[in-house]
Amino acid sequence: MNYLAKKIKVIAIPEGQTMTEYALILATIAVVIASLYQTAGTEVTELVDKVSALL
């Protein structure tokens, strides 16, 4: 196999790239969950305050 064919084979089969992609997807999901948690936490607190005021 010549030099160029070896380089193309290395570029065509990225073995470590999959783990990086999974890490980026996981980080994105974590950021989305954290922001939803903050939003939901604020809404729950407001709801509890409204219920307390009614009592």
C-alpha atoms as an extended CHARMM CRD file, in Angstrom:
* protein
*
        55  EXT
         1         1  MET       CA              0.0000000000        0.0000000000        0.0000000000  PROA      1               0.0000000000
         2         2  ASN       CA              1.4680000000        3.3200000000       -0.9420000000  PROA      2               0.0000000000
         3         3  TYR       CA              1.8030000000        6.3680000000        1.2890000000  PROA      3               0.0000000000
         4         4  LEU       CA             -1.2620000000        8.2110000000       -0.0440000000  PROA      4               0.0000000000
         5         5  ALA       CA             -3.5340000000        5.1920000000        0.3420000000  PROA      5               0.0000000000
         6         6  LYS       CA             -2.4190000000        4.7720000000        3.9630000000  PROA      6               0.0000000000
         7         7  LYS       CA             -3.1790000000        8.4380000000        4.7170000000  PROA      7               0.0000000000
         8         8  ILE       CA             -6.6250000000        8.1850000000        3.1160000000  PROA      8               0.0000000000
         9         9  LYS       CA             -7.3620000000        5.0680000000        5.1590000000  PROA      9               0.0000000000
        10        10  VAL       CA             -6.3670000000        6.8580000000        8.3890000000  PROA      10              0.0000000000
        11        11  ILE       CA             -8.5700000000        9.8380000000        7.5280000000  PROA      11              0.0000000000
        12        12  ALA       CA            -11.5020000000        7.6350000000        6.4640000000  PROA      12              0.0000000000
        13        13  ILE       CA            -11.5990000000        5.6240000000        9.7180000000  PROA      13              0.0000000000
        14        14  PRO       CA            -11.5810000000        8.0540000000       12.6480000000  PROA      14              0.0000000000
        15        15  GLU       CA            -11.6060000000        5.7950000000       15.7130000000  PROA      15              0.0000000000
        16        16  GLY       CA            -11.3650000000        8.4220000000       18.4600000000  PROA      16              0.0000000000
        17        17  GLN       CA            -13.8790000000       10.7750000000       16.9090000000  PROA      17              0.0000000000
        18        18  THR       CA            -16.9030000000        8.7970000000       18.1010000000  PROA      18              0.0000000000
        19        19  MET       CA            -16.0410000000        9.2240000000       21.7800000000  PROA      19              0.0000000000
        20        20  THR       CA            -15.6260000000       12.9680000000       21.2940000000  PROA      20              0.0000000000
        21        21  GLU       CA            -18.9980000000       13.1970000000       19.5690000000  PROA      21              0.0000000000
        22        22  TYR       CA            -20.6720000000       11.3090000000       22.4140000000  PROA      22              0.0000000000
        23        23  ALA       CA            -19.0310000000       13.6300000000       24.9440000000  PROA      23              0.0000000000
        24        24  LEU       CA            -20.2900000000       16.7180000000       23.0870000000  PROA      24              0.0000000000
        25        25  ILE       CA            -23.8080000000       15.3110000000       22.8540000000  PROA      25              0.0000000000
        26        26  LEU       CA            -23.7650000000       14.4480000000       26.5540000000  PROA      26              0.0000000000
        27        27  ALA       CA            -22.5260000000       17.9330000000       27.4620000000  PROA      27              0.0000000000
        28        28  THR       CA            -25.2730000000       19.5270000000       25.3570000000  PROA      28              0.0000000000
        29        29  ILE       CA            -27.9280000000       17.3880000000       27.0250000000  PROA      29              0.0000000000
        30        30  ALA       CA            -26.5400000000       18.3050000000       30.4550000000  PROA      30              0.0000000000
        31        31  VAL       CA            -26.7450000000       22.0350000000       29.6670000000  PROA      31              0.0000000000
        32        32  VAL       CA            -30.3300000000       21.6910000000       28.4220000000  PROA      32              0.0000000000
        33        33  ILE       CA            -31.3660000000       19.7250000000       31.5130000000  PROA      33              0.0000000000
        34        34  ALA       CA            -29.7010000000       22.2500000000       33.8170000000  PROA      34              0.0000000000
        35        35  SER       CA            -31.5080000000       25.1680000000       32.1730000000  PROA      35              0.0000000000
        36        36  LEU       CA            -34.8390000000       23.3340000000       32.2730000000  PROA      36              0.0000000000
        37        37  TYR       CA            -34.2580000000       22.4870000000       35.9210000000  PROA      37              0.0000000000
        38        38  GLN       CA            -33.6320000000       26.1390000000       36.7620000000  PROA      38              0.0000000000
        39        39  THR       CA            -36.7520000000       27.2350000000       34.8890000000  PROA      39              0.0000000000
        40        40  ALA       CA            -38.9180000000       24.5210000000       36.4290000000  PROA      40              0.0000000000
        41        41  GLY       CA            -37.5230000000       25.2600000000       39.8820000000  PROA      41              0.0000000000
        42        42  THR       CA            -38.5090000000       28.9090000000       39.5700000000  PROA      42              0.0000000000
        43        43  GLU       CA            -42.0060000000       28.0030000000       38.3970000000  PROA      43              0.0000000000
        44        44  VAL       CA            -42.4870000000       25.5060000000       41.2280000000  PROA      44              0.0000000000
        45        45  THR       CA            -41.3680000000       28.0970000000       43.7760000000  PROA      45              0.0000000000
        46        46  GLU       CA            -43.8410000000       30.6280000000       42.3680000000  PROA      46              0.0000000000
        47        47  LEU       CA            -46.6280000000       28.0370000000       42.4660000000  PROA      47              0.0000000000
        48        48  VAL       CA            -45.8850000000       27.1840000000       46.1060000000  PROA      48              0.0000000000
        49        49  ASP       CA            -45.8800000000       30.8990000000       46.9790000000  PROA      49              0.0000000000
        50        50  LYS       CA            -49.2840000000       31.3670000000       45.3060000000  PROA      50              0.0000000000
        51        51  VAL       CA            -50.7460000000       28.3810000000       47.1630000000  PROA      51              0.0000000000
        52        52  SER       CA            -49.3250000000       29.6590000000       50.4500000000  PROA      52              0.0000000000
        53        53  ALA       CA            -50.8590000000       33.0800000000       49.8340000000  PROA      53              0.0000000000
        54        54  LEU       CA            -54.2660000000       31.5090000000       49.2110000000  PROA      54              0.0000000000
        55        55  LEU       CA            -54.0940000000       29.6350000000       52.5110000000  PROA      55              0.0000000000
